[in-house]
Amino acid sequence: MEALFGNVLNLQWQQVVMWIIGALLIWLAIKKQMEPSLLLPMGFGAILVNLPQSGAVTQIIDGVTELGPIDVLFNSGIANELFPLLLFVGIGAMIDFTPLLSNPKLMIFGAAAQFGIFFTLCVAALLGFDIKDAASIAIIGAADGPTSIFVANFFQSNYLGAIVVVAYSYMALVPIIQPTVIRAVTTKAERRIRMGYADRPVSKTTKILFPIIITIIAGLVAPRSVALIGFLMFGNLVRECGVLEGLSETAQKDLANLITLLLGLTVSTKMQAASFLTVQTLMILALGLVAFVFDTVGGVVVAKIYNIFAKTKINPMIGAAGISAFPMSARVINKMGLQEDNQNFLLMHAVGVNVSGQIASVIAGGMILTLFA
């Protein structure tokens, strides 16, 4: 009996708290359908790794090291950045850059929406975080989970688990957070600005050359971003080349879903109670919100400044789509436009800014790696 039930005495209240957090993530995934492919395995993983002497993670028992499968997966897929990069191939295959290529000036707003990253980096450093931890936390503002994982792991951040949970949680909360922020910094008249859409044809050659050129430019400006932007653009090249339809479909569905599943389960090894239940985790939660809000505000404010000088006004709400939560943010902006005016269709403009934000967030991540590596 002691052999069977003696481990119950090893249970600590902190581990029970992590079970509750894991259960909450599972509830959000199932009941609220908030990033279910990631939050569900992450929630279940949080329970797995917080069982006393859990065989899912590496343990030293009677002086003998017993490797846990989740730690093995972490070392094989996240410690070497493999999983985030493979996920970028799938994301790249999903993205259609046509709205951006037909109106390239939208890239301005995608870049502007990265303001929150650098603002939060400064705030986190002032609050006492090590500069590399501060840089890792700041990337949360891009609402780009794979980039957050890549940067935090590259810098060997002590807060990888908290950063990933916060990054994906705020991605899931885009429909709640962004409308509130946008209404606070725009007027009703600005939100009602209509934007016509001219469907300008984009040649196949342009679509093929675009990912290649972007990779070269990013590599010259921010060489540390080559792995991130390169895998993203490779996925897009597979989509646009026209001769790999089967591989493109596999990358968009099977590869992306499988890697997301493994990613959520694997990152839970950094959600063990001893390292997760800290004051710093609460600070990261607050700083992630700051980064997210200021990214949204940055895109909107630059769009408002643009309108001061432009003859044809744009709806400043589309600037908020510059975060890389694709295509969720674009849909939120379009819905807000229709709520203000049922003939105000902003989807294609918002999508153009949204995909540019995906590129900009990856380049921003590469710039941070270059600056602080």
C-alpha positions in Angstrom: 0.0 0.0 0.0 2.8 2.4 0.8 4.4 1.6 -2.5 1.1 2.4 -4.3 0.0 5.5 -2.4 3.1 6.8 -0.8 3.6 9.3 -3.7 0.4 11.1 -2.6 2.4 12.5 0.3 4.8 14.2 -2.1 2.0 16.3 -3.5 2.4 20.1 -2.9 -0.3 22.8 -3.0 1.6 24.6 -5.8 1.2 21.5 -8.0 -2.6 21.5 -7.3 -2.7 25.2 -8.4 -1.0 24.2 -11.7 -3.7 21.5 -12.1 -6.3 24.2 -11.8 -4.4 26.4 -14.4 -4.2 23.4 -16.7 -7.9 22.7 -16.3 -8.6 26.3 -17.1 -6.6 26.1 -20.3 -8.5 23.0 -21.3 -11.8 24.7 -20.5 -10.9 27.7 -22.6 -9.9 25.4 -25.5 -13.1 23.3 -25.4 -15.8 25.7 -24.1 -14.6 29.0 -25.6 -12.7 27.5 -28.5 -9.7 29.7 -27.8 -6.7 28.4 -29.8 -7.8 24.8 -29.0 -5.0 23.1 -30.9 -2.5 24.7 -28.6 -4.2 25.5 -25.3 -5.7 21.9 -24.9 -2.3 20.1 -25.1 -0.7 22.8 -23.1 -3.3 22.5 -20.4 -3.1 18.7 -20.2 0.7 19.0 -20.3 0.6 21.4 -17.3 -1.2 18.6 -15.3 1.2 15.9 -16.5 4.4 17.8 -15.5 3.0 18.8 -12.1 2.2 15.3 -10.8 4.6 14.3 -8.0 7.7 12.5 -9.4 6.0 12.6 -12.9 7.4 10.1 -15.3 6.6 12.6 -18.1 9.6 14.8 -17.2 13.1 14.0 -16.3 13.5 13.0 -12.7 16.4 11.9 -10.5 15.1 8.9 -8.4 17.5 7.1 -6.0 20.4 8.8 -7.7 19.4 7.6 -11.2 18.4 10.0 -13.9 15.2 8.9 -15.7 14.5 10.8 -18.9 11.0 12.0 -19.4 9.4 12.0 -22.9 8.3 15.7 -22.6 11.8 16.8 -21.8 13.1 14.6 -24.7 10.7 16.3 -27.0 11.7 19.7 -25.7 15.4 19.1 -26.3 14.6 17.7 -29.8 12.0 20.2 -30.9 12.2 23.5 -29.0 15.7 23.7 -27.6 17.0 23.7 -31.2 14.1 25.9 -32.5 12.9 23.1 -34.8 9.2 23.1 -33.9 8.7 26.9 -34.2 10.5 26.9 -37.6 8.5 24.0 -39.0 5.3 25.7 -37.8 6.4 28.8 -39.8 6.5 26.7 -43.0 2.8 25.8 -42.3 1.9 29.4 -41.6 3.7 30.7 -44.7 1.7 28.2 -46.8 -1.5 29.5 -45.4 -0.8 33.2 -46.2 -2.0 34.9 -49.4 0.1 38.0 -49.9 -2.1 39.3 -52.8 -3.9 42.0 -50.8 -0.5 43.4 -49.7 1.1 43.1 -53.1 -1.9 44.9 -54.7 -1.4 47.8 -52.2 2.2 47.8 -50.9 1.8 50.9 -48.8 -0.1 48.8 -46.2 3.3 47.5 -45.1 3.8 50.9 -43.3 1.0 50.0 -40.9 2.3 46.5 -40.3 5.6 47.9 -39.3 4.1 50.6 -37.1 2.1 48.0 -35.2 5.4 46.6 -33.8 5.9 49.7 -31.6 4.6 47.9 -28.5 7.5 45.4 -28.7 10.2 48.0 -28.3 8.2 50.0 -25.8 7.6 47.0 -23.6 11.2 45.9 -23.9 12.2 49.2 -22.2 9.5 48.9 -19.6 10.5 45.3 -18.7 14.2 46.3 -18.4 13.3 49.2 -16.1 11.3 46.8 -13.9 14.4 44.8 -13.3 14.2 41.9 -15.9 17.4 40.8 -17.5 17.7 42.4 -20.9 17.3 39.1 -22.7 14.3 38.2 -20.6 12.9 41.6 -21.3 13.4 41.1 -25.0 11.7 37.7 -24.9 8.7 39.2 -23.0 8.4 42.1 -25.4 7.8 39.8 -28.4 4.4 38.9 -26.8 3.1 42.1 -28.2 3.3 40.9 -31.8 0.7 38.2 -31.0 3.0 35.8 -32.8 3.4 32.6 -30.7 6.1 30.9 -32.8 8.3 34.0 -32.8 7.8 34.3 -29.0 8.9 30.7 -28.5 11.9 31.1 -30.9 13.2 34.3 -29.3 12.6 33.2 -25.7 14.3 29.9 -26.3 17.2 31.5 -28.2 17.9 33.7 -25.2 17.4 30.8 -22.8 14.8 32.8 -20.9 13.9 31.6 -17.5 10.2 32.5 -18.3 9.6 30.5 -21.5 6.5 28.7 -20.1 4.9 31.9 -18.9 5.8 33.8 -22.1 4.2 31.1 -24.3 1.0 30.9 -22.2 0.6 34.7 -22.1 1.4 35.1 -25.9 -1.2 32.5 -27.0 -3.7 33.7 -24.4 -3.6 37.2 -25.8 -3.8 35.9 -29.3 -7.0 34.2 -28.4 -8.3 37.4 -26.7 -7.8 39.5 -29.8 -11.7 39.9 -30.4 -12.0 41.2 -26.8 -9.0 43.4 -26.4 -8.6 45.1 -29.8 -12.1 46.6 -30.2 -11.8 48.2 -26.7 -8.4 49.7 -27.5 -9.4 50.9 -31.0 -12.5 52.7 -29.8 -10.4 54.4 -27.1 -8.1 56.0 -29.7 -10.5 56.7 -32.6 -13.6 58.8 -33.2 -16.9 57.5 -34.5 -16.3 59.5 -37.7 -12.9 57.9 -38.2 -14.3 54.4 -37.7 -17.0 55.1 -40.4 -14.5 56.1 -43.1 -15.2 53.9 -46.1 -12.4 52.4 -48.2 -13.0 51.3 -51.8 -11.2 48.2 -52.9 -9.9 47.9 -56.4 -8.9 44.3 -57.2 -5.6 44.8 -58.9 -4.2 41.7 -60.5 -0.9 40.4 -59.2 1.1 38.2 -61.6 2.2 34.7 -60.6 5.8 35.8 -61.2 5.4 38.6 -58.6 4.0 36.1 -56.1 6.9 33.8 -56.6 9.6 36.5 -56.4 8.1 38.2 -53.3 9.1 35.5 -50.7 12.5 35.3 -52.2 13.1 39.0 -52.2 11.7 39.5 -48.7 14.1 36.8 -47.4 17.1 38.5 -49.0 16.2 41.9 -47.8 15.5 40.7 -44.2 18.7 38.7 -44.3 20.7 41.8 -45.2 19.0 44.1 -42.6 18.5 41.6 -39.7 20.6 38.5 -40.4 19.4 36.8 -37.2 15.9 36.8 -38.7 16.9 34.6 -41.6 15.8 31.4 -40.0 12.4 32.8 -39.0 11.6 34.8 -42.2 13.2 32.1 -44.4 11.0 29.3 -43.2 7.9 31.5 -43.3 8.7 32.6 -46.9 9.6 29.1 -48.0 6.2 28.0 -46.9 4.7 30.8 -49.0 6.8 29.8 -52.0 5.6 26.3 -51.7 2.0 27.7 -51.9 2.6 30.1 -54.8 4.9 28.0 -57.1 2.0 26.1 -58.5 3.8 22.7 -58.7 3.6 21.6 -55.1 -0.2 21.7 -54.4 -0.1 18.5 -52.4 2.8 19.6 -50.2 1.2 23.1 -49.8 -2.0 21.5 -48.5 0.0 19.2 -46.2 1.9 22.1 -44.8 -1.2 24.1 -44.2 -3.2 21.3 -42.5 -1.3 18.2 -41.4 2.1 19.7 -40.6 0.8 22.9 -38.9 -1.7 20.9 -36.8 0.8 18.2 -35.8 3.5 20.7 -34.8 1.1 22.9 -32.9 -0.1 19.9 -31.0 3.5 18.8 -30.1 4.5 22.4 -29.3 1.7 22.8 -26.8 2.5 19.5 -25.1 6.2 20.1 -25.1 6.3 23.6 -23.8 4.5 22.4 -20.7 7.8 21.2 -19.3 8.5 24.9 -18.5 5.2 25.1 -16.6 6.3 23.2 -13.5 5.0 24.9 -10.4 8.5 25.8 -9.0 9.3 28.0 -12.0 5.8 29.1 -13.1 4.1 30.2 -9.9 6.2 33.4 -9.3 5.6 37.1 -9.1 7.5 37.4 -12.4 4.8 35.4 -14.1 2.2 38.0 -13.0 4.4 40.7 -14.2 4.8 39.0 -17.6 1.0 38.8 -17.8 0.8 42.6 -17.3 3.7 43.4 -19.6 2.2 41.2 -22.3 -1.0 43.2 -22.2 1.0 46.5 -22.3 2.8 45.2 -25.4 -0.4 44.1 -27.1 -2.2 47.4 -26.4 0.7 49.5 -27.6 1.1 47.5 -30.8 -2.5 48.1 -31.5 -2.3 51.8 -30.7 0.9 52.1 -32.8 -0.8 50.9 -35.9 -3.9 53.1 -35.4 -1.9 56.3 -34.6 0.4 55.9 -37.7 -2.8 55.5 -39.8 -4.2 58.7 -38.3 -1.0 60.5 -39.0 -1.1 59.2 -42.6 -4.6 60.7 -43.0 -3.3 64.2 -42.1 -1.2 64.2 -45.4 -3.2 61.9 -47.6 -5.8 63.1 -50.1 -7.7 59.8 -49.9 -8.3 59.0 -46.3 -8.0 55.5 -44.9 -9.9 54.0 -42.0 -7.4 54.1 -39.1 -8.8 50.9 -37.7 -6.9 48.9 -40.3 -3.7 49.9 -38.7 -4.6 47.8 -35.7 -4.5 44.7 -37.9 -0.7 45.1 -38.1 -0.3 42.5 -35.2 0.4 39.1 -36.6 -2.7 37.3 -35.3 -3.6 36.2 -38.8 -6.4 36.3 -39.9 -8.2 36.9 -36.6 -7.3 40.6 -36.3 -8.4 41.3 -39.9 -11.8 39.8 -39.2 -12.2 41.8 -36.0 -11.5 45.0 -37.9 -13.9 44.1 -40.7 -16.6 43.3 -38.1 -16.0 46.7 -36.4 -16.3 48.5 -39.7 -19.6 46.8 -40.5 -20.9 47.6 -37.0 -20.3 51.3 -37.6 -21.6 51.3 -41.2 -23.1 48.1 -42.7 -21.7 49.1 -46.1 -18.1 49.6 -44.8 -16.2 46.5 -46.0 -12.6 46.7 -44.7 -11.7 43.0 -44.9 -9.2 43.1 -47.8 -7.5 46.2 -46.5 -7.2 44.7 -43.0 -5.9 41.4 -44.4 -3.2 43.3 -46.3 -2.1 45.0 -43.1 -2.4 41.7 -41.2 -0.1 39.8 -43.5 2.4 42.6 -43.5 2.3 42.5 -39.7 3.3 38.8 -39.9 6.4 39.7 -41.8 7.1 42.7 -39.6 6.8 40.8 -36.4 9.3 38.2 -37.6 11.8 40.9 -38.7 11.3 42.6 -35.4 12.1 39.4 -33.6 15.2 39.0 -35.8 16.3 42.6 -35.0 16.0 41.9 -31.3 18.1 38.8 -31.7 20.7 40.8 -33.6 20.7 43.6 -31.0 21.0 41.5 -27.9 22.4 38.1 -28.9 
